[in-house]
Amino acid sequence: MNRQRQEIESEIKCFMDVLQSQGVGMKDPLVDSEGFPRGDVDVYQIRFARNKIVTLENDCRQLMKSIERKLHEFHSIQSSNEVGR
């Protein structure tokens, strides 16, 4: 599970690098003051990267919840084994 988390975080970093290479972040506008798509950036690439980042962050959150549950189970078993001695 930890390896899976690391892979997701690595993918997120790759997509964040795409945004950085375009000079935008997750919240920067993709339209100019007149409402037209910005001509200085690749709008499609940015939208795709942002979407993947949000999806991967959600996947990572779910995985972290699963890891947390497994850790609680593990410690619960460890505690019950120590009490039984």
N, C-alpha and C positions, 0 to 999 in steps of 0.2 A: 504494500500500500504506500509505503514511503517512497519507493522508486516511482510509482505512478504519480504521486504528488510532485516529485522533482521534475518529471517529464512535463507535467502540465505547467509548472512554473517556468520551465525552460521555453515552452511554446509561447507563453504569455510574454516573456522577455523578447522573443523574436518579433512578435507583432507590435510590441511597444517600440522596438527599434525601427520598424516600418514607419510608425507615426513620427518618431523623432527625425527620421530621414526626410520626412515631408515638412517638418517644422511645425507640427500641430500636436495637440494632446487629445485627450478624450472628450473635452468640452468645447474646443475651439470651433467657431462657426465655419461651415463649408460653403457659405454663400457670401457674396459681397454686400455692400450697403444698399444696393438696388435689388437684392434678392436673387441674383444670378449666381450659378455655381462659380466658385473661385477658379480662375484660370492658372493660378500659380502652383496648384497642387493637383494630385491625382485623386479626385473625389471618390471614385469607385474603390481604389486601393485603400483609402482611409476608412471608408464605410465598412469595407470587408474586414479590415484589421480591427476596428472598434467592435464589430459584431463578434468576431472570434474571441477577443479579449473578454467581453462580457460573458460569453458562453463558457469559456475556460475558467473564469473566476467563479462562476456558479458551480461548475464541475468540481473545482478545488474545494469550495465550501462544503459541498456534499461529501466529498472524500474525507475532509477533516472531521466532519461529524461522525462518519463511520469509524475513523481511527480513534476518535475520542470514546465512542461506545465500546470498541474492542479493548481499549486501555482500562476502562472501568470494569469490564468483565474480567480481564486479566487480574487486576488488583483485588477484585472481589473474590476470585478463586484463591489467590495467594493468601488473603486474609483468612478465609475459611480453612485453608490448609494449616495455617499457623495456629489457629484456635484449636483445631483437632489434635494437636500434638500434646 
